[in-house]
Amino acid sequence: MIKFFRSSQVNSLQKKYDRLMKEAYELSKSNPDESLRKQKEAQEVKRKLIATPL
């Protein structure tokens, strides 16, 4: 049961990371500063994702 919750947590973090990177890419064309902010936020999510034990 606990493994299921970890799996769903990993999936949700991965989706959040993907969404942030997509937003950063779209913003890079119009607002580079906001794009960098989104990239930094995505890096923090990626660190959490890597730190989550399987």
CORLIN-V25999 format. One line per field, one symbol per residue. phi: phi as a letter, one per 30 degrees, with the letter a starting at -180 (. if undefined). A space follows every 10 residues. Layout:
phi->???
//
This chain:
phi->.ddddddddd dddddddddd dddddddddc bddddddddd dddddddddd dddc
//
